[in-house]
Amino acid sequence: MIKGDEIIIYEDPITKQKPEGEAVLIKKLGTCGFWEGKELQRWEVRFIAGDWTKTFERAILKEV
C-alpha cells in the first residue's frame, strides 16, 4: 500500500467485517501490530464519498 491508493476501509480490519467505505490513503502513520504474519498499519485516510476537507486515522491490514 502506498500514498494515493484507493481501498475499502473496514470497522474491523482483521475480519474485514462492516465496511465503512472507500478511501484514499494520505499518509502512513506507523505500524500497530501484526496479525497472522500481516502488518497492521495506521493510516491517515480521506473517504471518497465524504467531505474532502476531513481526514481520519484508521487501522488497515496490509495484504501481501
N, C-alpha and C positions, 0 to 999 in steps of 0.2 A: 504494500500500500504506500502510495506517495501523495504528496500535496496535490490537490486538484481532482483526485479520483472521486467518482460518484459511487456511493454504496448505500445499502439499506441498513438503517440503524435499528437495533432491537432493544427492547427493555431489558431482556436477559441475553447478553451477547454470547453466552456459553451454549445455551439450548436453542438459541435463535427463535424464541417464542415472543409473541406480541410485538410485531413491527411498529416502530414509531414513525418511520417514513424514510424517504430518500434524502441523502445529504451529501454535501461536498466536503472533503477533508481540507481543512485550512492549515492546521499546524499540529505536528506530533508533540505531545507534552511529556511523554515518557512511557515507561513500562510499569504496569501494576501487578504483574504476576505471570504465571504460566498455567495452562490447562491442557493436559494430555500432550505435552510437548509443543503446544502452540502458544505464542506470545500474546498476552492480553495487554493491549496498548491503550493509553489515554490520548484522545484527540480533541482539538477544538474543531467543531463542525458547524456548518450552516445548512439548515434544512431548505431544500429546493422549493417546497410549497409554502414556506413561511416568510416571515419578514426578513429581507436580505440585510437589514442593519443589525440583526441579532445573531450572536454565535453562542454555542453551547459546548460544554465539555461532556464527552461520552466515552465509555469503555468499548473497545472493539477487539474481537478475537481475530488475530491475523491468520489468514489462511495460508497454507504452504504454497 
